[in-house]
Amino acid sequence: MSRPTARVLALLELLQTGRQRTVGDLADRLGVDERTVRRYADHLADLGIPVEAQRGRYGGYRLAPGHKLPPLMLTDDEAVAVVLGLTVAERAGLASTGETATASALAKVSRVLPRPLSRRIDSLLATAQFTAPARSAAPTGADTLLALASAAQARRTVTIAYTAWDGRESRREVDVYGLVLHSGRWYVTGHDHGRDDVRTFRLDRVAAVEQADGSYVVPADFDAGTQVVAGIGAVRWSHEVTVVLRTTLAQARERLPRSVGRLSEHDGGVLLETRAERLDGMAVMLAGLGWEFEVLSPDALRDEVLVLAERLRAGAARR
């Protein structure tokens, strides 16, 4: 690669930071005069890269938003960060706009990596282990996600076509207060005009988003993450559970996610109020915390704790 060509590519890399750079700054970074910088910028424009120029004493160049992405130039560290980010996001269920998009993006990045770096990254991915199990994401259309995000930013009411858990379809007029990613699923929460209450909806059940008339103001004390987690925790389960944990409230909040249940100060410990579908699973969770505890309700949970204790005692005595 000739030196002028290398400098043109170096100019593109500098402009990809997203901010405008003065001609003098670019000339210093590239080791050329300002006239040459302008010629390099013209070369990029001829290649179809959207370079914007601002004239004047403090004028310079920046990349303008275009109809397609300009070629990305990544350092080795940046390439590793992108590949690992996409890999971890896919495993954790974060890339919930669809596994195909994540896989294709990862493949495109991998194809353009220099061969030595590609081999090193392949070695890393082949040998790395993850302690958290892979989580399958609930696919959410990118158009749906972006449309709701735009509505939340602009404070514009939307109408969504929604399918409930039991298959019932409805059209809901919603003031979007926020979007939340929780346990591999995207949720939208806001004021539901038809119910005149704050409701939470799963995005993988939203079939369409249309802009409606009206604007709104989000309550000053509203926290979308807290609302979504509280709504999930309020889903009806088979058993209401109340347990006193012999620990501090700070330690309990550090160990237990908000979706587990409600934590509050209590005499001699922390009161955990939660719900459970299976009491044997709740007994295992309580034992796994490593704290002493007292079951207040239901009585059937005490029985499950005793069954678990006997099973552990028998396992410890077995030779």
Solvent accessible surface area in square Angstrom, and as a share of the most:
residue,aa,sasa,rsa
1,M,168,0.75
2,S,65,0.42
3,R,167,0.61
4,P,72,0.45
5,T,64,0.37
6,A,42,0.32
7,R,58,0.21
8,V,13,0.08
9,L,57,0.28
10,A,35,0.27
11,L,0,0.00
12,L,3,0.01
13,E,68,0.30
14,L,22,0.11
15,L,0,0.00
16,Q,47,0.21
17,T,81,0.47
18,G,47,0.45
19,R,138,0.50
20,Q,58,0.26
21,R,17,0.06
22,T,58,0.34
23,V,12,0.07
24,G,28,0.27
25,D,50,0.26
26,L,0,0.00
27,A,7,0.05
28,D,119,0.61
29,R,140,0.51
30,L,20,0.10
31,G,62,0.60
32,V,30,0.17
33,D,86,0.44
34,E,77,0.35
35,R,195,0.71
36,T,17,0.10
37,V,0,0.00
38,R,96,0.35
39,R,117,0.43
40,Y,7,0.02
41,A,3,0.03
42,D,87,0.45
43,H,78,0.35
44,L,1,0.00
45,A,54,0.41
46,D,120,0.62
47,L,129,0.64
48,G,50,0.48
49,I,12,0.06
50,P,38,0.24
51,V,28,0.16
52,E,84,0.38
53,A,53,0.41
54,Q,105,0.47
55,R,179,0.65
56,G,63,0.60
57,R,217,0.79
58,Y,158,0.60
59,G,8,0.07
60,G,1,0.01
61,Y,13,0.05
62,R,94,0.34
63,L,28,0.14
64,A,16,0.12
65,P,130,0.82
66,G,45,0.44
67,H,172,0.77
68,K,132,0.56
69,L,150,0.75
70,P,30,0.19
71,P,78,0.49
72,L,119,0.59
73,M,52,0.23
74,L,69,0.34
75,T,65,0.38
76,D,77,0.40
77,D,119,0.61
78,E,78,0.35
79,A,1,0.01
80,V,43,0.25
81,A,65,0.50
82,V,54,0.31
83,V,1,0.01
84,L,57,0.29
85,G,41,0.39
86,L,43,0.22
87,T,22,0.13
88,V,67,0.39
89,A,21,0.16
90,E,59,0.27
91,R,72,0.26
92,A,38,0.30
93,G,0,0.00
94,L,87,0.43
95,A,22,0.17
96,S,0,0.00
97,T,51,0.30
98,G,15,0.14
99,E,106,0.47
100,T,112,0.65
101,A,58,0.45
102,T,7,0.04
103,A,50,0.39
104,S,48,0.31
105,A,38,0.29
106,L,35,0.17
107,A,42,0.33
108,K,124,0.52
109,V,24,0.14
110,S,46,0.30
111,R,170,0.62
112,V,120,0.69
113,L,22,0.11
114,P,79,0.50
115,R,180,0.66
116,P,80,0.51
117,L,12,0.06
118,S,25,0.16
119,R,141,0.51
120,R,169,0.62
121,I,8,0.04
122,D,84,0.43
123,S,64,0.42
124,L,70,0.35
125,L,60,0.30
126,A,86,0.67
127,T,104,0.60
128,A,39,0.30
129,Q,171,0.76
130,F,82,0.34
131,T,149,0.86
132,A,66,0.51
133,P,117,0.74
134,A,69,0.54
135,R,117,0.43
136,S,98,0.64
137,A,25,0.19
138,A,10,0.08
139,P,97,0.61
140,T,4,0.02
141,G,44,0.43
142,A,49,0.38
143,D,122,0.63
144,T,19,0.11
145,L,24,0.12
146,L,114,0.57
147,A,40,0.31
148,L,1,0.00
149,A,40,0.31
150,S,70,0.45
151,A,8,0.06
152,A,14,0.11
153,Q,153,0.68
154,A,62,0.48
155,R,97,0.35
156,R,86,0.32
157,T,1,0.01
158,V,5,0.03
159,T,24,0.14
160,I,1,0.01
161,A,24,0.19
162,Y,20,0.08
163,T,46,0.27
164,A,20,0.16
165,W,199,0.70
166,D,65,0.34
167,G,47,0.45
168,R,150,0.55
169,E,144,0.65
170,S,39,0.25
171,R,146,0.53
172,R,22,0.08
173,E,65,0.29
174,V,2,0.01
175,D,11,0.06
176,V,0,0.00
177,Y,31,0.12
178,G,11,0.11
179,L,45,0.22
180,V,22,0.12
181,L,55,0.27
182,H,39,0.17
183,S,63,0.41
184,G,3,0.03
185,R,80,0.29
186,W,53,0.19
187,Y,22,0.08
188,V,1,0.01
189,T,0,0.00
190,G,0,0.00
191,H,47,0.21
192,D,0,0.00
193,H,77,0.35
194,G,65,0.63
195,R,107,0.39
196,D,109,0.57
197,D,71,0.37
198,V,42,0.24
199,R,93,0.34
200,T,44,0.25
201,F,5,0.02
202,R,49,0.18
203,L,2,0.01
204,D,47,0.25
205,R,66,0.24
206,V,12,0.07
207,A,84,0.65
208,A,43,0.33
209,V,35,0.20
210,E,87,0.39
211,Q,136,0.61
212,A,18,0.14
213,D,129,0.67
214,G,37,0.36
215,S,79,0.51
216,Y,28,0.11
217,V,132,0.76
218,V,27,0.16
219,P,59,0.37
220,A,114,0.88
221,D,132,0.68
222,F,47,0.20
223,D,78,0.40
224,A,20,0.15
225,G,18,0.18
226,T,66,0.38
227,Q,55,0.25
228,V,0,0.00
229,V,12,0.07
230,A,59,0.46
231,G,31,0.30
232,I,48,0.24
233,G,22,0.21
234,A,60,0.47
235,V,79,0.46
236,R,223,0.81
237,W,116,0.41
238,S,69,0.44
239,H,61,0.27
240,E,112,0.50
241,V,2,0.01
242,T,31,0.18
243,V,0,0.00
244,V,1,0.01
245,L,1,0.01
246,R,94,0.34
247,T,18,0.11
248,T,76,0.44
249,L,27,0.13
250,A,76,0.59
251,Q,93,0.42
252,A,0,0.00
253,R,150,0.55
254,E,147,0.66
255,R,119,0.44
256,L,11,0.06
257,P,81,0.51
258,R,151,0.55
259,S,35,0.23
260,V,37,0.21
261,G,24,0.23
262,R,160,0.58
263,L,28,0.14
264,S,29,0.19
265,E,126,0.57
266,H,74,0.33
267,D,125,0.65
268,G,63,0.60
269,G,12,0.11
270,V,1,0.00
271,L,30,0.15
272,L,0,0.00
273,E,63,0.28
274,T,7,0.04
275,R,89,0.33
276,A,10,0.07
277,E,92,0.41
278,R,161,0.59
279,L,14,0.07
280,D,52,0.27
281,G,39,0.38
282,M,15,0.07
283,A,1,0.01
284,V,79,0.45
285,M,59,0.26
286,L,1,0.00
287,A,48,0.37
288,G,60,0.58
289,L,18,0.09
290,G,67,0.65
291,W,45,0.16
292,E,137,0.62
293,F,57,0.24
294,E,78,0.35
295,V,13,0.07
296,L,71,0.35
297,S,41,0.27
298,P,34,0.21
299,D,99,0.52
300,A,48,0.37
301,L,0,0.00
302,R,93,0.34
303,D,85,0.44
304,E,56,0.25
305,V,34,0.20
306,L,121,0.60
307,V,82,0.47
308,L,17,0.09
309,A,36,0.28
310,E,99,0.45
311,R,139,0.51
312,L,108,0.54
313,R,145,0.53
314,A,44,0.34
315,G,35,0.34
316,A,90,0.70
317,A,80,0.62
318,R,173,0.63
319,R,273,1.00
